[in-house]
């Protein structure tokens, strides 16, 4: 008869202690991804709100810490997907927008859209598809791989090659000028 290992009783994790111990590293991680202090603070607090609301307090601390980073990464991805950081307007820019002469030039925007479509039309079908799914539809690498019936590693390669080819075309081939 063998001796059974003693069952180690796990203590519930103290939410306040968890926050104090990990708020700075989580904030640093989030800030490194968004580059904006206010957004990083908001996202960091959201990480802990979500984590504490759904946390299994009997899990080991290292497992909880890994989960905190996963929540943080998902929130950062959501932040970028939602386009919150697409265009930050400072106060001087806002004042200029009151001036009708400072409104966006519609012709210039139309030219930019036409150039983008022209570039996409010149790309091979696979390159065009990967850019459509990843950049325009904001699908993840895994979702894009599933739609294109290939591997995530292949999607990364295709995206890299597509962007490289589009940059080459932009520099040399399109007829619209800069």
TORKOL-4160 file (C-alpha; in steps of 0.2 Angstrom, whole numbers, padded with zeros to 4 digits, m for minus):
178
<pt num="1" X="0000" Y="0000" Z="0000"/>
<pt num="2" X="0007" Y="0016" Z="m0006"/>
<pt num="3" X="0006" Y="0032" Z="0004"/>
<pt num="4" X="m0005" Y="0045" Z="m0005"/>
<pt num="5" X="0002" Y="0063" Z="m0006"/>
<pt num="6" X="m0007" Y="0075" Z="0006"/>
<pt num="7" X="m0020" Y="0085" Z="m0002"/>
<pt num="8" X="m0014" Y="0103" Z="m0002"/>
<pt num="9" X="m0028" Y="0115" Z="0002"/>
<pt num="10" X="m0029" Y="0130" Z="m0009"/>
<pt num="11" X="m0033" Y="0146" Z="m0001"/>
<pt num="12" X="m0044" Y="0158" Z="m0011"/>
<pt num="13" X="m0034" Y="0172" Z="m0019"/>
<pt num="14" X="m0036" Y="0190" Z="m0011"/>
<pt num="15" X="m0042" Y="0201" Z="m0025"/>
<pt num="16" X="m0034" Y="0217" Z="m0017"/>
<pt num="17" X="m0018" Y="0208" Z="m0015"/>
<pt num="18" X="m0018" Y="0202" Z="m0033"/>
<pt num="19" X="m0022" Y="0219" Z="m0039"/>
<pt num="20" X="m0008" Y="0227" Z="m0029"/>
<pt num="21" X="0005" Y="0214" Z="m0034"/>
<pt num="22" X="0001" Y="0215" Z="m0053"/>
<pt num="23" X="m0007" Y="0232" Z="m0058"/>
<pt num="24" X="0010" Y="0239" Z="m0062"/>
<pt num="25" X="0016" Y="0225" Z="m0074"/>
<pt num="26" X="m0001" Y="0224" Z="m0082"/>
<pt num="27" X="m0001" Y="0242" Z="m0084"/>
<pt num="28" X="0016" Y="0242" Z="m0092"/>
<pt num="29" X="0011" Y="0228" Z="m0104"/>
<pt num="30" X="m0005" Y="0237" Z="m0109"/>
<pt num="31" X="0004" Y="0254" Z="m0111"/>
<pt num="32" X="0017" Y="0246" Z="m0122"/>
<pt num="33" X="0004" Y="0240" Z="m0134"/>
<pt num="34" X="m0007" Y="0256" Z="m0135"/>
<pt num="35" X="0006" Y="0270" Z="m0131"/>
<pt num="36" X="m0007" Y="0281" Z="m0123"/>
<pt num="37" X="m0007" Y="0284" Z="m0104"/>
<pt num="38" X="m0026" Y="0287" Z="m0102"/>
<pt num="39" X="m0031" Y="0272" Z="m0113"/>
<pt num="40" X="m0018" Y="0261" Z="m0104"/>
<pt num="41" X="m0026" Y="0266" Z="m0087"/>
<pt num="42" X="m0043" Y="0263" Z="m0093"/>
<pt num="43" X="m0039" Y="0246" Z="m0101"/>
<pt num="44" X="m0029" Y="0241" Z="m0085"/>
<pt num="45" X="m0044" Y="0244" Z="m0074"/>
<pt num="46" X="m0055" Y="0235" Z="m0086"/>
<pt num="47" X="m0043" Y="0220" Z="m0085"/>
<pt num="48" X="m0045" Y="0219" Z="m0066"/>
<pt num="49" X="m0064" Y="0222" Z="m0066"/>
<pt num="50" X="m0066" Y="0208" Z="m0079"/>
<pt num="51" X="m0054" Y="0196" Z="m0071"/>
<pt num="52" X="m0061" Y="0198" Z="m0053"/>
<pt num="53" X="m0079" Y="0196" Z="m0059"/>
<pt num="54" X="m0075" Y="0180" Z="m0068"/>
<pt num="55" X="m0060" Y="0173" Z="m0058"/>
<pt num="56" X="m0060" Y="0156" Z="m0050"/>
<pt num="57" X="m0052" Y="0160" Z="m0033"/>
<pt num="58" X="m0046" Y="0142" Z="m0030"/>
<pt num="59" X="m0034" Y="0143" Z="m0045"/>
<pt num="60" X="m0015" Y="0144" Z="m0042"/>
<pt num="61" X="m0009" Y="0162" Z="m0042"/>
<pt num="62" X="0003" Y="0159" Z="m0057"/>
<pt num="63" X="m0012" Y="0153" Z="m0067"/>
<pt num="64" X="m0022" Y="0168" Z="m0062"/>
<pt num="65" X="m0008" Y="0180" Z="m0068"/>
<pt num="66" X="m0007" Y="0171" Z="m0085"/>
<pt num="67" X="m0025" Y="0173" Z="m0086"/>
<pt num="68" X="m0023" Y="0192" Z="m0082"/>
<pt num="69" X="m0011" Y="0194" Z="m0096"/>
<pt num="70" X="m0023" Y="0185" Z="m0108"/>
<pt num="71" X="m0038" Y="0196" Z="m0103"/>
<pt num="72" X="m0026" Y="0211" Z="m0105"/>
<pt num="73" X="m0021" Y="0205" Z="m0123"/>
<pt num="74" X="m0039" Y="0203" Z="m0128"/>
<pt num="75" X="m0044" Y="0220" Z="m0122"/>
<pt num="76" X="m0029" Y="0228" Z="m0131"/>
<pt num="77" X="m0035" Y="0218" Z="m0147"/>
<pt num="78" X="m0053" Y="0224" Z="m0145"/>
<pt num="79" X="m0046" Y="0242" Z="m0142"/>
<pt num="80" X="m0037" Y="0242" Z="m0159"/>
<pt num="81" X="m0051" Y="0233" Z="m0168"/>
<pt num="82" X="m0064" Y="0246" Z="m0162"/>
<pt num="83" X="m0053" Y="0259" Z="m0170"/>
<pt num="84" X="m0052" Y="0270" Z="m0154"/>
<pt num="85" X="m0034" Y="0274" Z="m0158"/>
<pt num="86" X="m0037" Y="0277" Z="m0176"/>
<pt num="87" X="m0037" Y="0296" Z="m0175"/>
<pt num="88" X="m0034" Y="0306" Z="m0159"/>
<pt num="89" X="m0038" Y="0324" Z="m0161"/>
<pt num="90" X="m0029" Y="0337" Z="m0150"/>
<pt num="91" X="m0037" Y="0353" Z="m0144"/>
<pt num="92" X="m0028" Y="0363" Z="m0158"/>
<pt num="93" X="m0034" Y="0352" Z="m0171"/>
<pt num="94" X="m0052" Y="0353" Z="m0164"/>
<pt num="95" X="m0051" Y="0372" Z="m0165"/>
<pt num="96" X="m0046" Y="0371" Z="m0183"/>
<pt num="97" X="m0060" Y="0360" Z="m0187"/>
<pt num="98" X="m0072" Y="0374" Z="m0183"/>
<pt num="99" X="m0064" Y="0383" Z="m0198"/>
<pt num="100" X="m0073" Y="0377" Z="m0214"/>
<pt num="101" X="m0056" Y="0378" Z="m0224"/>
<pt num="102" X="m0049" Y="0365" Z="m0212"/>
<pt num="103" X="m0062" Y="0352" Z="m0216"/>
<pt num="104" X="m0055" Y="0336" Z="m0224"/>
<pt num="105" X="m0052" Y="0338" Z="m0243"/>
<pt num="106" X="m0065" Y="0326" Z="m0251"/>
<pt num="107" X="m0055" Y="0325" Z="m0267"/>
<pt num="108" X="m0039" Y="0320" Z="m0258"/>
<pt num="109" X="m0049" Y="0307" Z="m0248"/>
<pt num="110" X="m0057" Y="0300" Z="m0264"/>
<pt num="111" X="m0039" Y="0300" Z="m0273"/>
<pt num="112" X="m0032" Y="0290" Z="m0258"/>
<pt num="113" X="m0047" Y="0277" Z="m0259"/>
<pt num="114" X="m0044" Y="0275" Z="m0278"/>
<pt num="115" X="m0026" Y="0272" Z="m0275"/>
<pt num="116" X="m0029" Y="0259" Z="m0262"/>
<pt num="117" X="m0041" Y="0250" Z="m0273"/>
<pt num="118" X="m0029" Y="0251" Z="m0288"/>
<pt num="119" X="m0016" Y="0243" Z="m0277"/>
<pt num="120" X="m0027" Y="0230" Z="m0271"/>
<pt num="121" X="m0033" Y="0226" Z="m0289"/>
<pt num="122" X="m0014" Y="0223" Z="m0294"/>
<pt num="123" X="m0011" Y="0211" Z="m0280"/>
<pt num="124" X="m0013" Y="0192" Z="m0283"/>
<pt num="125" X="m0029" Y="0185" Z="m0277"/>
<pt num="126" X="m0022" Y="0177" Z="m0261"/>
<pt num="127" X="m0013" Y="0193" Z="m0256"/>
<pt num="128" X="m0029" Y="0203" Z="m0259"/>
<pt num="129" X="m0039" Y="0190" Z="m0249"/>
<pt num="130" X="m0028" Y="0190" Z="m0234"/>
<pt num="131" X="m0027" Y="0209" Z="m0233"/>
<pt num="132" X="m0046" Y="0210" Z="m0235"/>
<pt num="133" X="m0049" Y="0198" Z="m0220"/>
<pt num="134" X="m0035" Y="0204" Z="m0209"/>
<pt num="135" X="m0035" Y="0223" Z="m0212"/>
<pt num="136" X="m0052" Y="0228" Z="m0218"/>
<pt num="137" X="m0063" Y="0215" Z="m0209"/>
<pt num="138" X="m0051" Y="0214" Z="m0194"/>
<pt num="139" X="m0051" Y="0195" Z="m0193"/>
<pt num="140" X="m0038" Y="0186" Z="m0182"/>
<pt num="141" X="m0025" Y="0176" Z="m0190"/>
<pt num="142" X="m0034" Y="0160" Z="m0185"/>
<pt num="143" X="m0051" Y="0166" Z="m0192"/>
<pt num="144" X="m0042" Y="0171" Z="m0208"/>
<pt num="145" X="m0034" Y="0154" Z="m0209"/>
<pt num="146" X="m0050" Y="0146" Z="m0207"/>
<pt num="147" X="m0058" Y="0156" Z="m0221"/>
<pt num="148" X="m0044" Y="0154" Z="m0233"/>
<pt num="149" X="m0042" Y="0135" Z="m0229"/>
<pt num="150" X="m0024" Y="0136" Z="m0224"/>
<pt num="151" X="m0013" Y="0137" Z="m0208"/>
<pt num="152" X="m0011" Y="0152" Z="m0197"/>
<pt num="153" X="0008" Y="0152" Z="m0201"/>
<pt num="154" X="0004" Y="0153" Z="m0220"/>
<pt num="155" X="m0008" Y="0168" Z="m0216"/>
<pt num="156" X="0006" Y="0177" Z="m0208"/>
<pt num="157" X="0018" Y="0174" Z="m0222"/>
<pt num="158" X="0005" Y="0179" Z="m0235"/>
<pt num="159" X="0001" Y="0195" Z="m0226"/>
<pt num="160" X="0019" Y="0199" Z="m0225"/>
<pt num="161" X="0022" Y="0196" Z="m0243"/>
<pt num="162" X="0006" Y="0205" Z="m0248"/>
<pt num="163" X="0011" Y="0221" Z="m0238"/>
<pt num="164" X="0028" Y="0220" Z="m0245"/>
<pt num="165" X="0021" Y="0219" Z="m0263"/>
<pt num="166" X="0009" Y="0233" Z="m0260"/>
<pt num="167" X="0023" Y="0244" Z="m0254"/>
<pt num="168" X="0033" Y="0240" Z="m0269"/>
<pt num="169" X="0018" Y="0244" Z="m0281"/>
<pt num="170" X="0014" Y="0260" Z="m0271"/>
<pt num="171" X="0032" Y="0266" Z="m0274"/>
<pt num="172" X="0033" Y="0262" Z="m0293"/>
<pt num="173" X="0017" Y="0257" Z="m0302"/>
<pt num="174" X="0002" Y="0267" Z="m0298"/>
<pt num="175" X="m0003" Y="0282" Z="m0309"/>
<pt num="176" X="m0010" Y="0294" Z="m0297"/>
<pt num="177" X="0005" Y="0303" Z="m0290"/>
<pt num="178" X="0008" Y="0306" Z="m0272"/>
